[in-house]
Amino acid sequence: SSASGPAKLVCAHIAVDDREALSQVADKLKDRVQKGVIIIVGDGDGSFPVVVTVTKDLNPAIAAGKLLGEFAKELGGKGGGRPDFAQGAVPTVQGIDKAFAKILAQLK
């Protein structure tokens, strides 16, 4: 199967503040990458929702809750969740590229 290759990291910042919609986008991407981590940041009024999904074959070594914690901390926010799915919020998207890079470095 193609799931034996390296894990992929998909990061997106989309202009949606509906968590349900963000989760659906994350699920669709998860089906497509087969093995990897999806981080979706939405838009909000003073608070930006974040959804992190990790494909099951990477659990428990890579946990969504832990990745979200690291990502959110970088941007002054917080969050948590299960090994396969976590959500939280950050107060700013200034420095979002640095936060994405920090997560990417952990997947190497």
matplotlib code that plots the C-alpha trace (Angstrom):
import matplotlib.pyplot as plt

x = [0.0, 1.1, 0.8, 4.3, 6.0, 7.0, 4.3, 2.9, 2.1, -0.7, -1.2, -3.9, -5.3, -8.8, -11.3, -13.9, -14.8, -17.1, -15.4, -17.7, -16.6, -13.0, -13.3, -14.9, -12.0, -9.5, -11.3, -11.3, -7.6, -6.9, -8.5, -6.4, -3.0, -3.5, -0.5, 0.2, -0.8, -3.4, -3.4, -6.2, -6.5, -9.7, -10.6, -12.4, -13.1, -10.1, -9.7, -8.7, -9.9, -7.4, -8.1, -5.3, -5.9, -3.4, -3.9, -4.3, -1.1, 0.9, -0.8, 0.2, 3.8, 2.4, -0.6, -2.8, -3.4, 0.3, 1.0, -1.9, -0.5, 2.9, 1.4, -1.0, 1.7, 3.8, 0.9, -0.2, -3.2, -4.2, -6.1, -6.0, -7.7, -7.4, -4.4, -6.2, -8.1, -7.7, -8.9, -8.1, -7.8, -5.1, -5.4, -3.3, -2.0, 1.1, 4.0, 1.8, 4.6, 7.0, 4.4, 3.9, 7.7, 8.0, 5.5, 7.2, 10.5, 8.9, 7.7, 11.2]
y = [0.0, 3.6, 4.2, 2.8, 6.0, 9.0, 10.9, 13.9, 17.2, 19.2, 22.7, 25.1, 28.4, 28.8, 31.6, 29.6, 30.0, 27.0, 24.2, 21.6, 22.7, 22.7, 19.2, 18.0, 19.5, 17.8, 14.5, 14.8, 15.6, 12.7, 10.3, 11.7, 11.7, 8.2, 8.7, 12.0, 15.0, 17.6, 21.1, 23.4, 26.9, 28.8, 32.4, 34.0, 37.2, 37.6, 33.8, 31.4, 27.8, 25.1, 21.4, 18.8, 15.3, 12.4, 9.3, 6.2, 4.4, 7.2, 6.8, 6.7, 7.8, 11.0, 12.3, 15.1, 16.5, 16.9, 18.4, 20.8, 21.8, 22.6, 24.4, 26.5, 27.4, 28.8, 31.2, 31.9, 29.6, 26.2, 23.1, 19.3, 16.1, 12.5, 11.0, 11.0, 14.3, 17.5, 21.1, 24.4, 28.0, 30.6, 34.4, 35.3, 33.8, 36.0, 33.5, 30.7, 29.6, 29.2, 27.2, 24.9, 24.5, 23.5, 20.7, 19.6, 19.3, 16.8, 14.6, 14.1]
z = [0.0, -0.5, 3.3, 3.8, 2.5, 4.7, 6.6, 4.9, 6.6, 5.1, 6.5, 5.5, 6.7, 5.3, 5.7, 7.6, 11.3, 11.5, 13.4, 11.9, 8.4, 9.4, 10.7, 7.5, 5.4, 7.7, 7.3, 3.5, 3.4, 5.8, 3.4, 0.6, 2.3, 3.8, 6.1, 7.7, 9.8, 8.8, 10.5, 9.5, 10.9, 10.4, 10.7, 13.6, 15.4, 17.7, 17.9, 15.2, 15.5, 14.9, 14.0, 13.9, 12.5, 12.5, 10.5, 12.7, 11.5, 13.1, 16.5, 19.2, 18.3, 16.8, 18.7, 17.5, 21.0, 21.6, 18.2, 18.6, 22.0, 20.5, 17.5, 19.6, 22.2, 19.4, 18.6, 22.2, 22.2, 23.5, 22.8, 23.1, 22.1, 21.2, 19.4, 16.1, 16.4, 18.4, 18.3, 19.9, 19.2, 18.8, 19.2, 16.2, 12.9, 13.0, 12.9, 11.6, 9.1, 12.0, 13.9, 10.9, 10.5, 14.1, 13.6, 10.3, 12.2, 14.6, 11.8, 10.3]

ax = plt.figure().add_subplot(projection="3d")
ax.plot(x, y, z, "-o")
ax.set_aspect("equal")
plt.show()
